[in-house]
């Protein structure tokens, strides 16, 4: 009888252990999740965008669901870049929890122009879908499809944030603490990363960032640690300067660099790329300029007598590209050189006197 009793206890223990083990069972993460795959469009399509049809659907992008082995809301981001660039300069077109999105002609045209495409000329693009479900799950990418898209001429309205502060009146931006008068930082790639230049004439300056030309949504920095805080403390700069500002509203961070500008190359003196010719800032016109004798040759603009931050002109279109190609000077003579970093895209001019 005692043996039967012990056997019953043993069997009960096994059942409890088994039940506990079953309670521990749950969803398992696929070691290699199944990535989404494009359904539409098919590879190799060609499109010509027109202003007359800009409000119509340019294309419907759709894809299969990613499979992580468990049910979880996935965020899909449609990304494009120039073909052959390996998505090094990818642009996020749209982010969605759905398995597709309709993109209008105007939306696609803005993306292309922001990438530096020339209106009327086809651009070879590659597209993919980036997928993520949660912090610790691996991200997956879809297959890549190619397409040729021709944009049309259109003034781009870039997303922007504003920089109101105590410096405005003294620095040529009208009234202090007025977001509607303040300089703007621009998101050139429509990706919540903003950049621009702000002149501050005062020896002590305070400012904040605002989402629009008003105070409805603003960010400061509690603790002066480079992290943005909604309705946070004023950000302070102790010295006058021409500041390059970067704001990342995804990471909620910002950075600031004081800059002075000059030109260097085989065209400006000393005509051998060994030293800069300094430019002068005018707060009324908001541009940097210098008048000097140039040789036929090449030049670039650079900050603080160094190469960490420099601009050239890739494509010779009068628009500046960070780290871009050398700017050509075809004929020797006396020139006025203008550098305009006050708005996007940044531009320059070489005017022979």
C-alpha positions as CSV (number, residue, x, y, z in Angstrom):
1,X,0.0,0.0,0.0
2,X,2.9,2.3,0.9
3,X,4.5,1.7,-2.5
4,X,1.2,2.6,-4.3
5,X,1.1,5.8,-2.2
6,X,4.6,6.7,-3.2
7,X,3.9,5.9,-6.9
8,X,0.9,8.2,-6.8
9,X,3.0,11.1,-5.3
10,X,5.7,10.5,-8.0
11,X,3.1,10.6,-10.8
12,X,1.5,13.8,-9.4
13,X,4.9,15.4,-9.2
14,X,5.6,14.5,-12.9
15,X,2.2,16.0,-13.9
16,X,2.9,19.2,-12.0
17,X,6.4,19.5,-13.5
18,X,5.0,18.8,-17.0
19,X,2.3,21.5,-16.5
20,X,4.9,24.0,-15.3
21,X,7.0,23.2,-18.4
22,X,3.9,23.8,-20.6
23,X,3.3,27.1,-18.9
24,X,6.8,28.2,-19.9
25,X,6.1,27.5,-23.6
26,X,5.4,30.5,-25.7
27,X,6.2,32.2,-29.0
28,X,9.7,31.5,-30.3
29,X,11.7,34.0,-32.5
30,X,12.7,32.6,-35.8
31,X,16.5,32.5,-35.9
32,X,16.3,33.9,-39.4
33,X,13.0,35.8,-39.7
34,X,11.3,35.7,-43.1
35,X,11.8,39.1,-44.7
36,X,9.0,40.9,-46.6
37,X,8.9,40.7,-50.4
38,X,7.6,43.2,-52.9
39,X,4.3,42.3,-54.5
40,X,4.1,45.6,-56.5
41,X,5.6,47.2,-58.4
42,X,7.5,44.7,-60.5
43,X,11.2,45.2,-61.1
44,X,12.5,47.5,-63.8
45,X,9.5,49.9,-64.2
46,X,9.9,53.4,-65.7
47,X,7.9,56.5,-64.8
48,X,7.7,60.1,-65.9
49,X,6.3,62.4,-63.2
50,X,4.3,65.5,-64.2
51,X,2.9,68.4,-62.3
52,X,-0.5,68.0,-63.9
53,X,-0.8,64.6,-62.2
54,X,1.1,65.3,-59.0
55,X,-2.0,64.6,-56.8
56,X,-2.6,61.2,-58.4
57,X,-1.0,57.9,-57.3
58,X,2.4,57.5,-58.7
59,X,2.6,53.9,-57.6
60,X,1.2,51.5,-55.1
61,X,4.0,49.7,-53.2
62,X,2.9,46.5,-51.5
63,X,4.8,43.7,-49.8
64,X,4.3,40.4,-47.9
65,X,4.4,40.3,-44.1
66,X,7.6,39.6,-42.3
67,X,7.5,36.4,-40.2
68,X,9.2,36.6,-36.8
69,X,7.6,33.4,-35.5
70,X,5.1,35.3,-33.3
71,X,2.4,37.9,-33.6
72,X,3.8,41.4,-33.2
73,X,3.1,44.8,-34.8
74,X,5.7,45.5,-37.4
75,X,6.8,48.8,-38.7
76,X,7.6,48.8,-42.4
77,X,9.7,51.7,-43.9
78,X,9.9,52.1,-47.7
79,X,13.4,53.4,-48.6
80,X,14.9,54.5,-51.9
81,X,18.4,55.5,-53.0
82,X,20.3,55.9,-56.3
83,X,21.1,52.6,-57.9
84,X,24.5,51.2,-57.0
85,X,24.8,53.3,-53.9
86,X,24.1,50.4,-51.5
87,X,21.5,52.6,-49.7
88,X,24.3,54.6,-48.1
89,X,22.2,57.8,-48.6
90,X,18.8,56.1,-48.3
91,X,15.7,58.3,-48.0
92,X,12.7,57.1,-46.0
93,X,9.6,57.6,-48.2
94,X,7.0,56.4,-45.8
95,X,6.7,54.4,-42.6
96,X,3.6,52.3,-42.0
97,X,2.2,49.3,-40.1
98,X,0.3,48.2,-43.2
99,X,1.5,45.9,-46.0
100,X,1.6,48.7,-48.6
101,X,1.2,52.4,-49.3
102,X,0.1,54.6,-52.2
103,X,2.7,57.3,-53.1
104,X,1.6,60.3,-55.0
105,X,3.5,61.9,-57.8
106,X,4.1,65.0,-55.6
107,X,5.5,62.9,-52.8
108,X,7.9,61.0,-55.1
109,X,8.9,64.2,-56.9
110,X,9.8,65.9,-53.6
111,X,12.0,62.9,-52.6
112,X,13.8,63.0,-55.9
113,X,14.5,66.7,-55.8
114,X,15.7,66.4,-52.2
115,X,18.1,63.8,-53.4
116,X,19.5,66.3,-55.9
117,X,17.8,64.9,-59.1
118,X,17.7,67.1,-62.1
119,X,14.2,67.8,-63.4
120,X,13.5,66.3,-66.8
121,X,16.3,63.7,-66.5
122,X,15.6,60.1,-65.4
123,X,17.0,58.8,-62.2
124,X,17.9,55.1,-61.6
125,X,16.6,54.2,-58.2
126,X,16.6,51.1,-56.0
127,X,13.8,50.5,-53.4
128,X,13.5,48.2,-50.4
129,X,11.4,47.7,-47.3
130,X,13.0,47.9,-43.9
131,X,11.2,46.1,-41.2
132,X,11.5,46.1,-37.4
133,X,9.1,44.7,-34.7
134,X,10.7,45.5,-31.4
135,X,14.0,46.5,-29.8
136,X,15.6,43.1,-29.4
137,X,14.4,41.5,-32.6
138,X,16.6,41.6,-35.7
139,X,15.7,44.0,-38.4
140,X,15.1,42.5,-41.8
141,X,15.1,44.0,-45.3
142,X,13.1,43.0,-48.3
143,X,14.4,42.2,-51.8
144,X,15.5,45.2,-53.8
145,X,13.7,46.4,-56.9
146,X,14.9,48.9,-59.4
147,X,13.1,51.7,-61.3
148,X,13.7,54.8,-63.4
149,X,11.8,57.9,-62.4
150,X,11.9,61.3,-64.2
151,X,11.0,64.3,-61.9
152,X,9.6,67.7,-62.8
153,X,10.6,71.2,-61.8
154,X,9.1,72.2,-58.5
155,X,10.0,74.4,-55.6
156,X,10.6,72.1,-52.6
157,X,9.0,73.0,-49.3
158,X,11.3,71.2,-46.8
159,X,10.3,70.3,-43.3
160,X,11.8,72.7,-40.8
161,X,12.3,73.7,-37.2
162,X,12.8,77.2,-36.0
163,X,15.4,78.7,-33.6
164,X,13.9,81.6,-31.7
165,X,16.0,83.3,-29.0
166,X,17.5,86.4,-27.3
167,X,20.0,86.9,-30.1
168,X,17.6,87.7,-32.9
169,X,17.3,91.5,-32.9
170,X,21.0,92.0,-32.6
171,X,21.8,89.5,-35.3
172,X,19.5,90.6,-38.1
173,X,16.5,88.4,-37.4
174,X,14.1,91.2,-36.3
175,X,12.5,90.6,-32.9
176,X,13.9,88.5,-30.0
177,X,12.1,85.3,-29.1
178,X,9.9,85.4,-32.2
179,X,9.6,82.0,-33.9
180,X,8.0,83.5,-37.0
181,X,11.1,85.7,-37.5
182,X,13.7,83.1,-36.5
183,X,16.0,81.3,-38.8
184,X,15.0,77.8,-39.8
185,X,16.9,74.4,-39.8
186,X,15.9,72.2,-42.8
187,X,15.4,68.5,-43.2
188,X,16.8,68.0,-46.7
189,X,16.0,64.3,-46.7
190,X,12.6,64.5,-45.0
191,X,14.0,62.2,-42.3
192,X,13.5,64.3,-39.0
193,X,17.2,65.3,-39.2
194,X,17.5,69.1,-39.5
195,X,20.5,71.3,-40.4
196,X,21.2,75.0,-40.9
197,X,23.3,78.0,-40.0
198,X,22.4,80.7,-37.4
199,X,24.3,83.9,-36.8
200,X,24.5,85.1,-33.2
201,X,26.1,88.6,-32.6
202,X,25.8,88.7,-28.8
203,X,28.4,87.7,-26.3
204,X,25.7,85.7,-24.5
205,X,22.9,84.0,-26.3
206,X,19.9,81.9,-25.3
207,X,17.5,80.1,-27.6
208,X,15.2,77.1,-28.1
209,X,13.9,75.0,-31.0
210,X,10.3,75.1,-32.1
211,X,8.3,72.8,-34.4
212,X,6.7,75.7,-36.2
213,X,6.7,79.5,-36.3
214,X,5.0,79.5,-32.9
215,X,5.5,78.2,-29.4
216,X,3.0,75.3,-29.6
217,X,5.7,72.7,-29.5
218,X,9.2,73.6,-28.4
219,X,12.4,71.9,-27.1
220,X,15.1,73.1,-24.8
221,X,17.8,71.3,-22.9
222,X,17.5,70.5,-19.2
223,X,21.0,69.8,-17.9
224,X,22.8,71.1,-20.9
225,X,23.7,67.5,-22.0
226,X,22.9,67.8,-25.7
227,X,19.5,66.0,-25.3
228,X,16.3,67.8,-26.2
229,X,13.5,68.1,-23.7
230,X,10.0,69.3,-24.5
231,X,9.5,72.7,-22.8
232,X,13.0,72.4,-21.5
233,X,15.5,75.0,-20.3
234,X,16.9,77.6,-22.7
235,X,20.0,76.6,-24.5
236,X,22.9,79.0,-23.9
237,X,26.0,79.9,-26.1
238,X,28.5,82.2,-24.5
239,X,30.2,83.6,-27.6
240,X,29.2,85.3,-30.9
241,X,29.5,83.2,-34.0
242,X,28.1,81.7,-37.2
243,X,26.8,78.4,-35.8
244,X,26.1,75.2,-37.8
245,X,23.2,73.5,-35.9
246,X,22.0,69.9,-36.3
247,X,18.8,68.6,-34.7
248,X,17.7,64.9,-34.7
249,X,14.1,64.6,-33.6
250,X,14.3,60.8,-33.7
251,X,17.2,60.6,-31.3
252,X,16.1,63.9,-29.6
253,X,19.6,65.3,-29.8
254,X,21.3,68.4,-31.2
255,X,24.9,69.6,-31.9
256,X,26.4,73.0,-32.5
257,X,29.6,74.1,-34.3
258,X,31.0,77.6,-34.5
259,X,32.3,78.3,-38.0
260,X,34.2,80.9,-40.1
261,X,34.5,80.4,-43.8
262,X,37.1,80.8,-46.5
263,X,38.0,79.5,-50.0
264,X,41.0,77.4,-51.0
265,X,42.3,75.9,-54.2
266,X,44.5,76.5,-57.2
267,X,42.3,79.4,-58.3
268,X,42.5,81.7,-55.2
269,X,45.8,82.9,-53.7
270,X,48.3,81.5,-52.9
271,X,47.1,79.4,-55.9
272,X,48.3,76.0,-54.5
273,X,45.8,74.6,-52.0
274,X,48.1,75.5,-49.1
275,X,46.0,78.2,-47.3
276,X,42.5,79.7,-47.2
277,X,41.4,83.2,-48.2
278,X,39.0,84.4,-45.5
279,X,35.5,85.5,-46.3
280,X,33.4,88.1,-44.5
281,X,29.9,87.7,-43.2
282,X,27.2,90.4,-43.7
283,X,24.3,90.0,-41.4
284,X,22.1,92.2,-43.6
285,X,22.4,90.0,-46.7
286,X,23.1,86.9,-44.6
287,X,25.9,85.7,-47.0
288,X,29.7,85.3,-46.8
289,X,31.7,87.1,-49.5
290,X,35.2,88.0,-50.7
291,X,36.5,90.0,-53.8
292,X,39.8,88.8,-55.1
293,X,41.9,87.9,-58.2
294,X,41.3,84.3,-59.3
295,X,43.4,82.2,-61.7
296,X,41.8,79.7,-64.0
297,X,41.7,76.6,-61.8
298,X,39.6,75.1,-59.0
299,X,38.4,76.0,-55.5
300,X,36.3,74.8,-52.6
301,X,34.7,76.4,-49.5
302,X,35.8,75.2,-46.1
303,X,35.1,76.0,-42.5
304,X,37.7,76.9,-39.8
305,X,40.7,76.4,-42.1
306,X,40.2,72.6,-42.1
307,X,38.7,69.8,-44.2
308,X,36.3,68.4,-41.7
309,X,33.5,70.6,-43.1
310,X,33.8,71.7,-46.7
311,X,31.5,72.3,-49.7
312,X,32.0,71.7,-53.4
313,X,29.6,71.4,-56.3
314,X,28.9,67.9,-57.7
315,X,27.2,68.3,-61.0
316,X,28.2,72.0,-61.5
317,X,24.6,73.2,-60.8
318,X,25.4,76.0,-58.5
319,X,24.2,74.0,-55.5
320,X,26.7,73.1,-52.8
321,X,27.3,69.5,-51.7
322,X,29.2,68.7,-48.5
323,X,32.5,67.2,-49.6
324,X,31.5,67.7,-53.2
325,X,33.6,68.1,-56.4
326,X,36.0,71.0,-56.8
327,X,34.4,74.1,-58.3
328,X,35.9,75.1,-61.7
329,X,37.0,78.7,-62.5
330,X,37.4,78.8,-66.3
331,X,39.0,82.2,-66.7
332,X,41.3,84.3,-64.7
333,X,40.1,87.7,-63.4
334,X,38.9,89.7,-60.5
335,X,35.8,88.0,-58.9
336,X,33.3,88.5,-56.2
337,X,32.7,85.1,-54.5
338,X,29.4,84.7,-52.6
339,X,28.6,81.8,-50.2
340,X,25.0,81.5,-49.1
341,X,24.3,79.1,-46.3
342,X,21.1,80.9,-45.1
343,X,18.7,78.6,-46.7
344,X,18.5,75.2,-48.4
345,X,19.9,74.2,-50.7
346,X,23.1,76.0,-50.0
347,X,24.4,78.0,-53.0
348,X,27.3,80.1,-54.2
349,X,28.2,82.5,-57.1
350,X,31.3,83.6,-58.9
351,X,30.8,87.0,-60.5
352,X,33.6,88.5,-62.6
353,X,34.0,92.2,-62.0
